[in-house]
Amino acid sequence: MQTQSPLFDEIARLMADAAGAVDGVRREAQTVARSQLQRLISDMDLVAREEFEAVRDMAIKARAENERLAARIAELEAKLGKTS
């Protein structure tokens, strides 16, 4: 941007340089924040959604099997005349 006054030219150049510096600081802050967040998440020992779903399904099946076996035991104890 060329103007009639060298003062305005200098101000425009300084503003452009400042905008570039601010953009660099913004990118650096984003990089630092992203790396800190990734470190925090890795320290939390989180599991993947797929792993959670698999373990949850196993727990549901185990609970159903436990209930089935408890009913079977109660039935067998009733046949034997035992109460618990």
N, C-alpha and C positions, 0 to 999 in steps of 0.2 A: 504494500500500500504506500504510494508516493503522494506526499502532500506538499504544500508550498512552504511549510515551516519545518526546519530540521528538528525542532523540539518535538513536534507531533510525530515525526518519523521515529525519533528515539523512543518516545512513549509507546508507540505502536509496536516497536521491536521488543521493548521490555515486557509488554503485555503478552506478546506471543511466546517469549521465552518463559514467562511465569506460567502460562497455560501448559506449556510442555513439561515444566517441572512439576506442576500439580498433578498432571496425568501420570508422571513417573512415580510420584509418591502414592497415588491411588493404587496403581498396579502393585507396588511393593507391599502396601498395606493388605491388599487382597491376598497376595501370595503368603504373607505371614499368617493372616487369619485362617486361610485354608489349611496350611500345614499344622497350625495349632489345633484346629478342629479335627483334622485327621488323626493327630496324636492322641487327643482326648478320647475319640471314639475307639481307637485301637486299645487304649488303656482300660476301657470299660468292659472288655471281654464280652462283647455282644455276639449273638449267634445270628446266622442267616435265617431268613423267613422260612426257607425250605426245611432247614434242620428243625426249627421250632415246630413246624407243621407235622413232620415225621414223628417227633417225640410225642406230640399231643395225640396223634392217631394211635400210637402204641399205648399210651396211657388209657385212652378210651377203650381199646380192646382188652387191656389187662383188667380194667374195672368191670367190664361186662363178664369176662371169664371168672373173676372173683365172685361176682354175684351168682353166676351159674353154679359154681362149685359150692358156695354157701347154701344155696337151695338144695343141691344134691346131698350135702352132708345132713341138712335138717331132715330131708326125706328118709335117708338111711337110718338116722337116729330114731326117727318116729317108728320105723319098721322094727327096730330093735327094742323099742320101748324106753329109750333114754331121753332125758331132757337136760338141757344145759342152760 
